[in-house]
Amino acid sequence: MRSVRARAAIGATLVVAVALVAAGLAVLSVLRTNLIDQADLQAEVAAREVAGQLALDTAYADLDLDDEEDHPVQVTDEEGRVVFVSKGLRAISGTASTGVSPVPSASAGATPSPGDDDDDGDDDDGGDSARPARGEVSSDDPDFSDGTATVDGKQADYRFAAVEATTPAGLTLTVHAGAPLAAEQEAVNTVRGAMLTGLPLLLAVVAGVTWLVTRRALRPVEGIRREMAAITASEDLARRVPEPGSRDEIAALARTTNETLSVLEASVERQRRFVADASHELRSPIASLRTQLEVAEAHPELLDLPGAVADTVRLQVLAADLLLLARLDAGEKPGAARLEVGALVREEVSQRTGDRIPVTVEVEVAEDASYEVNGSRGQLARVIGNLLDNAQRHAAHRITVQVAADGSGVRVEVRDDGAGVPEDERERIFERFVRLDDARSRDDGGAGLGLAIARDVATRHGGTLTVHRAPEGGAAFRLWLPYAAAT
């Protein structure tokens, strides 16, 4: 029962079984109804034929009865007494008569007469209006009933039709004629037996076919499972699960699994590079600081205190950058504080009193509202600071920060008049620990994390960070952030 194949086979078998049983009962019901209707028609025809003869004043002995064995006939008077039975009829039930043998006053061969009736011959005027007129057969639908009859010593089930007729003498008689139900019972039993015999075989076929089809359909899933188990055991994320050639859900599952493995492999590889680059970047300042301290311990007069402080500051900045990247990789969401970008830029620039090149701030006047965005003040200030640090390292004489509206958001553009960024390097510089050769040649070139942090923060705030060529000839870093949602 834990197997999908078993559950699918059992479920399909149960559904088919319920459907077949319901259909079988419906078929048997319709078949039985049709056969009973045929028996009713036969019994009615036989009853009306006898009733017609009685209405024509035919004597009991002269009644023409067709196939008395298949259509036994019983005639009763108004009081329910039997006045005539067909040949060979010995017992009958289901006709509400008081007996089987004819009463002596109306024995076979006697002709009914008005004197046998107790209504003084006034049926035409004072009789029951529901009864047929003298010499006529009732036109109402006959009454049908189920019963049994013993004919020539053989008892069987019959369907009886009761038809009233009035003789010319005014005597109202009820003719009960039967039609055998043996054929109906045999047909129903045959169909029922065939269904009971074929149902288990059909259900076995359904279960077997469902099992085989499900097994074949799930075969690729087993291949995917085995390969995933092997990948987990070997920790080799370069492997991929087999993709079936079909275009069904299983093929889509395999493709999605491989896409997930590709993303996971890239993430793990990026994490490995990050750890390797971080350890490399940390090794230099730590080794330098240790060397200076060891020299100072042996020769205090040779202590390079400014160099030790610089290495310590560099180590502190690098550790802070690594911690921020770790928080961003862990999915830390920016805050929902509402802040004004123009004021944030002015505040950040005003705090940079020791910059090599003064920064010019240009904030365009907003027509409808201020440049408000939702996010983390500290992280966005870090982005602006990183862009300004980058501009300070590469600018020759001028750095400009422009704040302006841009569609459904605000644009912050940091421009310098330096050498700019080659077009083929404009995406690569946003990767972690990536520094161009020019930056590596500087002592303050940084660890190559500032632009990577800036883009990650911009992306998590729903914005973008790109680099273009500035009108001054240098680089123009363009930060775009969406406006704050209306409250």
Secondary structure as GFF3:
##gff-version 3
##sequence-region A 1 487
A	DSSP	alpha_helix	4	55	.	.	.	ID=ss1
A	DSSP	three_ten_helix	60	62	.	.	.	ID=ss2
A	DSSP	beta_strand	73	76	.	.	.	ID=ss3
A	DSSP	beta_strand	82	85	.	.	.	ID=ss4
A	DSSP	beta_strand	89	93	.	.	.	ID=ss5
A	DSSP	three_ten_helix	104	106	.	.	.	ID=ss6
A	DSSP	three_ten_helix	114	116	.	.	.	ID=ss7
A	DSSP	alpha_helix	123	126	.	.	.	ID=ss8
A	DSSP	beta_strand	136	137	.	.	.	ID=ss9
A	DSSP	beta_strand	143	151	.	.	.	ID=ss10
A	DSSP	beta_strand	154	166	.	.	.	ID=ss11
A	DSSP	beta_strand	172	180	.	.	.	ID=ss12
A	DSSP	alpha_helix	182	234	.	.	.	ID=ss13
A	DSSP	alpha_helix	249	298	.	.	.	ID=ss14
A	DSSP	three_ten_helix	300	302	.	.	.	ID=ss15
A	DSSP	alpha_helix	305	329	.	.	.	ID=ss16
A	DSSP	beta_strand	337	340	.	.	.	ID=ss17
A	DSSP	alpha_helix	341	350	.	.	.	ID=ss18
A	DSSP	beta_strand	359	363	.	.	.	ID=ss19
A	DSSP	beta_strand	372	375	.	.	.	ID=ss20
A	DSSP	alpha_helix	377	394	.	.	.	ID=ss21
A	DSSP	beta_strand	399	406	.	.	.	ID=ss22
A	DSSP	beta_strand	409	416	.	.	.	ID=ss23
A	DSSP	three_ten_helix	423	425	.	.	.	ID=ss24
A	DSSP	three_ten_helix	428	430	.	.	.	ID=ss25
A	DSSP	alpha_helix	437	440	.	.	.	ID=ss26
A	DSSP	alpha_helix	450	460	.	.	.	ID=ss27
A	DSSP	beta_strand	464	469	.	.	.	ID=ss28
A	DSSP	beta_strand	475	482	.	.	.	ID=ss29
###
